[in-house]
Amino acid sequence: MKNMTTNLLVAASLLALVACSNGVEKQNEEMQAEKTVEMAEVEVAAVDAKADMLKQMDTYRQKAIAVLDVLNTGDGSAVAYINSDKYIQHNLDVADGVAGFGAVLASPPPQGFSAKTHRAFVDGDYAFLHTEYDFFGPKAGFDIFRFENGLIVEHWDNLAAITPPNPSGHTQFDGPTVATDHDKTEANKAIVRQFADEVLVAGNMENLTTLINPNKYIQHNSSVADGLDGFGAAMKNMAENGLVMEYDKVHMLLGEGNFVLLVSEGKFGKGDHVAYYDLFRLEDSQIVEHWDVIQTIPPRSEWKNDNGKF
């Protein structure tokens, strides 16, 4: 009898353990299911956030292009994309505010204006465009627009006369136009920032062939041939003729995918105070292509607004 009682107690204990184990298993399964649902919700939220970001980027891109297209069409409806109460102008030949922009449109040259946007990118609240103009003469230009609450509130640009193709046959506009590698935007911006700080500003060439692909460097500057050899030859020619190309300060760095725009201040030629706008394309963490516009900054007495070039 005693053995039977003991056996029954053992069996009961085993059943209790099995039940407990099953309960723990069920609880674990429920917890895992909840975790899976939570992870799925996070992934859906991330996809939705990315979709919203891409939609906003495209909206900013199209609004910026539309504002420049006013020069082609004369249709002022796109001016509605500019905040009429706050429009900070950094083109020193144009008065501040929407009124300043309107005054330019109201006084076209005999041949009128035109603008052909070759590249348009977005970085956060900034859209930056590479454009071929007829704006008081044929010009190559970069424009930057800053947005607040969906409206343009600030504008920077750099313009220079269009020049013939360079020694390698490249123009100021040809080459790839669509951004790729969007997941590498910040990494590519960091590479260009390192190039600017070390090479352009400090003149340290130690990492030059790491930052620029020595076997593939396509140049669109009208005076410089492709490759690092072309760049070196141009710098040698400038030095022999008493000319300078100095970068003193980086003011802005914007990027989308494999395209990065660098905005800097320095001296060029005979020591003229200039703004440098350099657009770089990257592949496999190296700079492989370059476009630029260099514009002389006029003396303060000639400025039509007080916002400064940068």
Secondary structure, DSSP 4 states (H G I P E B T S, - for coil): -HHHHHHHHHHHHHHHHHHHHHHHHHHHHHHHHHHHHHHHHHHHHHHHHHHHHHHHHHHHHHHHHHHHHHHHH--GGGGGGB-TT--EE--TTS-SHHHHHHHHHTS--TT--EEEEEEEEEETTEEEEEEEEESSSEEEEEEEEEEETTEEEEEEEEEEE-----TTS--SS-S--S---GGGHHHHHHHHHHHIIIIIIT---TTHHHHB-TT--EE-STT--SHHHHHHHHHHHHHHTT-EEEEEEEEEEEEETTEEEEEEEEEEETTEEEEEEEEEEEETTEEEEEEEEEEEPPPGGG-SSSS---
